[in-house]
Amino acid sequence: MLPFVDLKKQFRGREAEIRAAIDRVLEHCQFILGPEVAELEAQLAAYAGVKHAIACSSGTDALLLALMAKGIGPGDAVFTTPFTFFATAEAVALTGATPIFVDIDPHTFNLDPASLEQAIIALLEQDQERHVLPRSGLDRCGKPLELRPKAIVAVDLFGLPADYQRLQAIAAAHDLVLIEDAAQSFGAELNGRRAGSLADLAATSFFPAKPLGCYGDGGAVFTDSDDAAAIVRSLAVHGQGEDRYWNERIGLNARLDTLQAAVLLAKLPVFPDELKLRAQVAERYTQALSPVASVLRPPQLPPGCRSAWAQYSLLTERRDPLRRHLADHGIPTAVYYPQPLHLQPAFAHLGYRAGDMPVAEGCARTIFSLPCHPYLEWDEVDRIADLILEFILSRLWPFPRKA
Ligand SMILES: Cc1ncc(COP(=O)(O)O)c(C=O)c1O
């Protein structure tokens, strides 16, 4: 089976640099907050175009730190997408706040600003007719919900930035904190600005399979705010103040290991080229599959957007037989995500039902992703595309048409 993401090939290309970087850490032995962490933070901040980058232990912790730094907690409503990895809403729930799910745009798979506006007004006016809200009236501790709108967590799904121009306007109009979940989009751009710089605070993940991945768990928080950065830094080290044994707030142990920072520093020099290669793979798929675009909908990029191509995801009503056909020929595929978050058992206490988020539910039923990484060879891309074309044109035609 072809690997879905080829980390081995990437390692071979940077082996000498990565081994040397790890060796340097083994020599100086500053495994916690060693010099590589500060160096990485400086490079990440410069790359994203923000004042501060704070490296941390995972993308999930980055989200949690961003939410905590803004004082988000019980009684706060945080508007977010149901079509994302669980961690997005999990981090919200971990603060004690309540996620309010808002359906996605069918073309970008990102939070739909028009629905978001309706959801905020619905909550303010307690009007379920305007937009579906949690029905149970109870929080996860069983206490009655009296929610005030507090924040928006937008996700740049599959590497494509959400519509921050509209999201920022909505956040400003309702005095909400805007947080960018850039776990999948580090390296992406919106109107010339990079992911990580598109909201009040942003969180990314360095999970190994992400566009920029380390060799374990890792993440970072980005912000232009000196105050927020100082609080995030403190929260990531047990709420520590000036002195190591002076704790100003309840925090976490959420630092990035020096070894992971060293790996990331060794990988950063090739990251821009890797992004270009990802975009070329995506472009080649889209070109090759254009004859069947009406039954196999390719990713769509709004003007001004550059995706980091964390995933190349397509929609088709005949997903499962097509995936089986590809698997039979050694081609792995993946489904991100088969179950939207409003229908996850962990959020059952909110009382959402099937049908509440029709676009996200439809995508969950019909979406799948092809291998898309910088080390995919052109003949592999062409073979995957040919297998798909052959399957659709010869065996499944006529396909049910999707509007
Ligand atoms: C959208 C999104 N948010 C958050 C996370 C959490 O990141 P991590 O796995 O580094 O905790 C992920 C990771 O898959 C993600 O895709």
The ligand as a Gaussian input file, in Angstrom:
#p B3LYP/6-31G(d) Opt

LIG

0 1
 C       -8.463000      21.167000      13.132000
 C       -7.635000      20.579000      14.227000
 N       -7.630000      21.166000      15.425000
 C       -6.883000      20.710000      16.439000
 C       -6.071000      19.601000      16.292000
 C       -5.313000      19.092000      17.452000
 O       -3.946000      19.044000      17.231000
 P       -3.017000      17.999000      18.029000
 O       -3.297000      16.652000      17.470000
 O       -1.635000      18.490000      17.772000
 O       -3.396000      18.108000      19.458000
 C       -6.030000      18.961000      15.045000
 C       -5.188000      17.768000      14.839000
 O       -5.473000      16.891000      14.090000
 C       -6.835000      19.453000      13.992000
 O       -6.823000      18.884000      12.790000

